[in-house]
Amino acid sequence: KSSDKPTHMKTDLNLLLECLKYQMDCPLSQKEALITIYSIFISVHHVCEASKYFREIGGLMFINDLAKSSAHCIVKEAALFTLGIIIESNVYCQQTLCTSALFEDLILFLIKKDSGVNLKRMSVYVILVLVSNNKNGQTYVRDTGCISLLLQLFRTTLSTSEKNVLDENTDPCYQLWSSVCSTLCACVNNPQNDNQNICCSVFPYAKEWLESCTEPEIVRPICSFLGLTVANNSYVQKYFASIGGLDTLAKVLLELMHDSCLSHSSMKLAVVVTKTLDACIANNSAMGVVLAKYHTVSELLKLLSNETLSTGEKISIILTIGHCTEDCGKICFFFFLSVSFS
């Protein structure tokens, strides 16, 4: 009966927790138990009840301690992933585990020489769910120095040679880098905070990557990171413009627009770049003068005319055009010139 499902779930969680406790000398059994636990949290309809109950019986803290104390890498990885799933499912679990001590433990996993890429990826995932929509987590990630380590991973995880031959589905280094990008996005957003000013230190690296690679697997994560880091922050926006970041985005848009007639994916990626450009000038449209020499408004009008775009994508383009033409006579001239010849 469906009414019995919560009871069965509690029984299963109790048995699995006991299994974890009594199989300390059998890492494979512990790994299997952890896999079963997070499978319950992924599939169960009563996920809030499950996470609450698991916390009450001590399961949450036991797995937290297991991730730190186990001598076996496969157990650490599974424990961290299970922690992340539980934290993601319940805000009270997030609050319980959101401590400087846990961030410091995660830092150790990331800096130890014997930590494999997968263990680092699981550690980054836990950081992600701790900081997501959580002001306390965003403060801890800054105060413990964890965000500096994430920025280091952003800079160094992928080499220049790897950027054009990566496989997002099979390359563990790319998967780690992508996770780092997502985590940095969560560090600066909802609520926006001082982490924006810290994260702009890697803008020169992001700019360099956009100049050398227009693969979606690179451009999308970087644009998400840039867009959220500059959002509503005039200091960060001005810094990005001062290092030539707006020039680079405008050039990427031009390149994608030249490809868009042949590639649907290039057109979609051009919309992503457009949204990032908008975030860069939304609070300081005078900076949009940089875009005039690249005829950005003309390119945006061409993009807007594409019939396959969704209404939301078209609105984003229109907003960007509005910010481009808001305070700059020169750009307005190009805008009206474009309209005249369209």
Residue, then its C-alpha position, 0 to 999 in steps of 0.5 A: k500500500s502507498s500509505d506503508k511506503p514511509t514506514h518501509m523507507k524508515t525501516d530501510l534507512n535504519l537497516l542501511l545505517e546499521c550496515l554502514k556501522y557494522q561493515m567498517d572493515c568492508p569498504l565494498s559493502q559500505k559503498e553499496a549501502l551508501i549507493t542504496i541510501y542515496s538511491i532512496f533519496i533520489s527516488v522516494h516521493h517523501v524526500c523531506e520526510a526521509s531526510k528528516y528521519f535520517r537526520e534524527i536517527g544520526g545517519l547524516m552525521f555518521i555519513n559526515d564522519l565516515a567521509k572524513s575518517s574512512a581510509h578507503c577512497i571509494v567510501k569517501e567518494a560515495a559518502l560525499f555524494t550521499l551527503g550532497i544528495i541529502i543536503e540538496s533534498n532538505v534545507y534543515c540538513q543543509q543548515t545542520l552541516c553548513t559549518s566551517a569545520l565541514f568546509e575545512d574538511l572539504i578543503l583537505f580533500l581538494i589539496k591532498k596529493d593522493s586525492g583523485v579527480n573523482l574525490k575532488r569532484m564529489s567534494v566540489y559537489v558538497i560545496l555546491v549544495l552547501v552554498s546554493n541559496n545559502k548566505n551562511g554557506q557563501t560566507y563560510v566558503r569565503d572565510t575558510g579560503c575555500i573559494s580561493l581554492l575553487l578559483q585555483l581549480f578553475r584556472t588549472t584543472l584544464s590545460t590549454s591543449e585540452k580545451n579543444v579535445l575535451d569530451e564532456n561525458t567521459d573526461p573526468c578533468y572536464q567534469l571537475w572543471s564544470s562542477v567548479c564553474s557551477t559551484l562558483c556560480a552558486c557562491v556569488n548568487n542568491p543572494q549576491n555577495d562579496n564573493q563577486n569581487i573575489c571571483c573577478s580575479v580569474f576574469p583574465y583567464a576566462k577572457e583568454w579561454l573565450e579568445s581561444c575556444t568557442e566550443p559550447e562546453i567551454v563557453r556556456p559554463i564561462c558565460s554563466f560564471l561571468g554573467l552571475t559574477v558581474a550582475n548588479n555589481s558596477y565595480v566588477q562590471k568596470y573591471f571586466a570591461s577594463i581588461g577587454g572582456l566586453d571586446t572579447l564577448a563581442k568578438v565571440l558573438l560575431e564568430l558565432m553569428h557567422d556560424s549560426c547560418l550553418s549551425h543551430s547550436s551556434m545560434k543558441l550559444a549566441v543567445v547565451v553570449t548575448k545574455t552575458l553581454d547584457a549582464c555586463i552593461a545592465n547597470n552601466s550602459a555607458m560601457g556599451v560604447v565598446l560594443a559599437k565598433y563590433h556592430t553588436v546591435s546589428e548582430l543582435l537584430k540578425l539574431l532576433s530575426n531567427e524564427t526558431l528562437s523562443t519568446g524568452e530568448k527573443i526578450s533577452i535579445i531585446l533587453t540587451i539591445g535596449h541596454c546597448t542603446e540606452d545612453c550612447g548616441k554612437i550606438c543609437f546611430f548604428f542601431f537605426l542604421s541597422v534598422s534602415f537596412s534590415 
